[in-house]
């Protein structure tokens, strides 16, 4: 059900730390996609 590595990590550093790390990874991906879209829009606006 749960990956043993995640359970060990939760036991070692605590649930809030693991949750924060997980959320940071997810937010990082979203920020990268947002950055790409802003770059595309900037390029499109410069063409006009």
N, C-alpha and C positions, 0 to 999 in steps of 0.2 A: 504494500500500500504506500508507504513512505520510503524514500531513499534513505538508507542507513547513514549516509554521510550528512544529510540534512538534519537528521535526528541527533547525531553526535554534535554537530555544530550548534544546534539549539541548546543542547545540554552544556556545552562549553562556554558560550558567550551570551546566551540568553535569547529569548524570543524577540524582544524589541530590536536587538542588534541585527539578527538575521532578517527580520521583516524590513528594517530600514535598508539593508544591503540589497534585498530583492527588489524593493521599490525603486531604489536608485538605478539599478540595471534596466528596469522597464522604462523609467523616465528618460534615461540616456538614449534609448532607441527612439523614443518619440521625438526627442529634441533633434536628433540627427535627421529624421525624416522631415521635420519642420524646417530645418536649416536648408535642406535640399530644395524644398518647395519655394522658400523665400528666394533662393538663388535663381530658380527657374523664372519666377515672377520678375525679378530684377532684370534678367536677361531679356525677357519678353518686352518689358517696358522700354528698355534701351533701344530695341529694334524699331519701335514706333516713333 
